[in-house]
Amino acid sequence: MPSERERRFAGPRRGQLVFALAVVGAALLLLVLITEQTAWVKKTKLFAQPRFWPAVAIGGMVMLGGLHLYKLPWRRVSRYDLWEVKRWGQVLEFAGWFMGYVLLVPVIGYLPVTLVFVPLLSWRMGYRSPFMLWTSAAFAVVVVVVFKTFLSVKIPGALIYEYLPGPLRSFFILYL
């Protein structure tokens, strides 16, 4: 049975405890690592110190995250919190897809990686009909053509292109 304080809490409940714990944990980690990442310079004014403003920001994160954690009327993680964390995980999954794409383009090439990733992401989002998969592949080709030709975006050639014979290598590096 929820207490009076829990009933009067204004705002959504789901995910707040996990979020507050994550913010305080990340801020404490940053606070521990601040001496390795910044320096305290001798004969420099306080406000000009390289460590001062990051320390103020991280200290504010610790203080305000701790205050948020203290003011929450509940102290247990519920199933609603876990549902919210699952939703956050879905967002992080797409960030992982993007990072994989960014890491593979310099190795395999812009066109091949785009031709693989766009239909895969379409499949992942639920567009599984052959029409949608072919449409996504055509979209991938159009994106590469627009970026490389019309917008003249300079994307370096892939490492795999180095193993191709001379004229073919030049063609792949310039156009794919």
Secondary structure per residue as TSV (DSSP state, phi and psi in degrees):
chain	resnum	aa	ss	phi	psi
A	1	M	-	360.0	126.4
A	2	P	-	-69.5	146.1
A	3	S	-	-77.4	172.4
A	4	E	H	-63.0	-38.9
A	5	R	H	-64.7	-40.4
A	6	E	H	-66.4	-38.4
A	7	R	H	-67.7	-34.5
A	8	R	H	-86.7	-2.2
A	9	F	-	-65.4	121.5
A	10	A	-	-88.1	124.6
A	11	G	S	122.8	166.4
A	12	P	-	-71.8	145.1
A	13	R	-	-87.5	-39.7
A	14	R	T	-61.2	130.3
A	15	G	T	83.3	-10.5
A	16	Q	H	-67.9	-40.4
A	17	L	H	-65.7	-43.9
A	18	V	H	-65.6	-41.6
A	19	F	H	-62.4	-45.9
A	20	A	H	-63.3	-41.2
A	21	L	H	-63.9	-40.9
A	22	A	H	-65.5	-42.1
A	23	V	H	-65.2	-45.5
A	24	V	H	-65.4	-41.3
A	25	G	H	-62.5	-45.5
A	26	A	H	-64.9	-40.2
A	27	A	H	-66.1	-40.2
A	28	L	H	-65.8	-38.2
A	29	L	H	-62.4	-44.3
A	30	L	H	-63.5	-37.8
A	31	L	H	-65.4	-38.2
A	32	V	H	-67.0	-36.9
A	33	L	H	-87.5	-1.6
A	34	I	H	-64.0	-31.3
A	35	T	H	-71.0	-24.7
A	36	E	H	-84.2	-23.6
A	37	Q	H	-98.9	-20.6
A	38	T	-	-131.5	168.6
A	39	A	-	-126.5	154.8
A	40	W	-	-108.7	112.8
A	41	V	-	-94.4	132.8
A	42	K	T	-71.4	151.3
A	43	K	T	59.8	37.0
A	44	T	-	-127.4	141.4
A	45	K	-	-62.4	155.5
A	46	L	G	-56.5	-48.8
A	47	F	G	-74.3	-12.5
A	48	A	G	-97.3	-1.1
A	49	Q	-	-65.3	137.1
A	50	P	T	-64.1	-23.9
A	51	R	T	-91.9	-15.3
A	52	F	H	-63.4	-57.4
A	53	W	H	-69.2	-37.8
A	54	P	H	-61.6	-37.1
A	55	A	H	-66.2	-39.1
A	56	V	H	-63.2	-45.0
A	57	A	H	-64.6	-45.9
A	58	I	H	-69.4	-38.8
A	59	G	H	-60.9	-40.1
A	60	G	H	-63.8	-38.3
A	61	M	H	-62.3	-45.3
A	62	V	H	-63.7	-47.0
A	63	M	H	-65.4	-49.6
A	64	L	H	-72.0	-35.2
A	65	G	H	-66.2	-40.6
A	66	G	H	-65.0	-39.3
A	67	L	H	-64.0	-43.1
A	68	H	H	-60.5	-43.7
A	69	L	H	-63.5	-40.6
A	70	Y	H	-66.4	-38.3
A	71	K	H	-80.0	-11.5
A	72	L	-	-66.6	136.1
A	73	P	S	-81.1	-1.2
A	74	W	-	-128.7	156.2
A	75	R	-	-126.3	8.0
A	76	R	S	-119.7	146.8
A	77	V	-	-82.6	126.4
A	78	S	-	-102.6	176.5
A	79	R	H	-65.9	-28.2
A	80	Y	H	-67.2	-36.8
A	81	D	H	-63.1	-42.2
A	82	L	H	-67.4	-35.1
A	83	W	H	-62.7	-41.6
A	84	E	H	-65.9	-41.4
A	85	V	H	-62.9	-36.6
A	86	K	H	-62.4	-40.0
A	87	R	H	-63.8	-39.7
A	88	W	H	-63.3	-39.1
A	89	G	H	-61.9	-35.3
A	90	Q	H	-65.0	-37.9
A	91	V	H	-65.7	-42.9
A	92	L	H	-66.1	-28.3
A	93	E	H	-60.8	-43.8
A	94	F	H	-70.1	-29.9
A	95	A	H	-65.3	-37.1
A	96	G	H	-65.3	-40.7
A	97	W	H	-58.6	-45.7
A	98	F	H	-63.0	-43.0
A	99	M	H	-64.8	-38.8
A	100	G	H	-61.5	-42.3
A	101	Y	H	-60.2	-47.9
A	102	V	H	-63.8	-36.7
A	103	L	H	-74.5	-30.2
A	104	L	H	-86.2	-25.0
A	105	V	H	-57.6	-46.6
A	106	P	H	-69.5	-17.3
A	107	V	H	-91.8	-48.9
A	108	I	H	-100.2	-32.4
A	109	G	-	123.3	154.1
A	110	Y	H	-66.0	-50.7
A	111	L	H	-66.6	-50.0
A	112	P	H	-61.7	-41.8
A	113	V	H	-67.6	-40.4
A	114	T	H	-65.7	-38.7
A	115	L	H	-66.3	-25.3
A	116	V	H	-87.5	-45.7
A	117	F	H	-71.6	-39.1
A	118	V	H	-64.4	-48.8
A	119	P	H	-64.4	-35.2
A	120	L	H	-62.5	-43.3
A	121	L	H	-67.7	-34.9
A	122	S	H	-62.7	-44.0
A	123	W	H	-61.6	-43.6
A	124	R	H	-63.8	-34.2
A	125	M	T	-82.5	-3.5
A	126	G	T	106.4	0.8
A	127	Y	-	-89.5	90.0
A	128	R	-	-110.3	2.4
A	129	S	S	-73.4	150.0
A	130	P	H	-57.1	-36.5
A	131	F	H	-59.5	-45.7
A	132	M	H	-68.5	-36.1
A	133	L	H	-68.2	-40.6
A	134	W	H	-68.7	-36.6
A	135	T	H	-63.9	-41.0
A	136	S	H	-67.5	-36.0
A	137	A	H	-66.0	-41.5
A	138	A	H	-63.6	-39.4
A	139	F	H	-61.3	-39.8
A	140	A	H	-62.1	-42.9
A	141	V	H	-64.7	-42.7
A	142	V	H	-61.9	-41.4
A	143	V	H	-61.3	-45.2
A	144	V	H	-64.0	-44.3
A	145	V	H	-63.1	-44.6
A	146	V	I	-63.3	-45.7
A	147	F	I	-68.3	-44.0
A	148	K	I	-77.8	-36.2
A	149	T	I	-94.7	-61.5
A	150	F	I	-76.2	-40.1
A	151	L	S	-90.6	-10.3
A	152	S	-	52.9	42.7
A	153	V	-	-74.5	127.0
A	154	K	-	-88.2	99.4
A	155	I	-	-107.3	122.0
A	156	P	-	-61.1	150.9
A	157	G	-	-66.1	157.1
A	158	A	-	-79.9	158.1
A	159	L	G	-63.7	-32.7
A	160	I	G	-66.2	-24.4
A	161	Y	G	-69.0	-19.9
A	162	E	G	-66.1	-19.8
A	163	Y	G	-90.4	-1.3
A	164	L	S	-83.8	155.5
A	165	P	-	-66.0	158.2
A	166	G	H	-35.8	-71.6
A	167	P	H	-65.1	-35.4
A	168	L	H	-67.1	-37.8
A	169	R	H	-61.2	-45.0
A	170	S	H	-61.6	-42.8
A	171	F	H	-61.6	-47.4
A	172	F	H	-64.1	-42.2
A	173	I	H	-65.1	-41.2
A	174	L	H	-75.5	-40.0
A	175	Y	H	-111.7	-16.8
A	176	L	-	-118.0	360.0
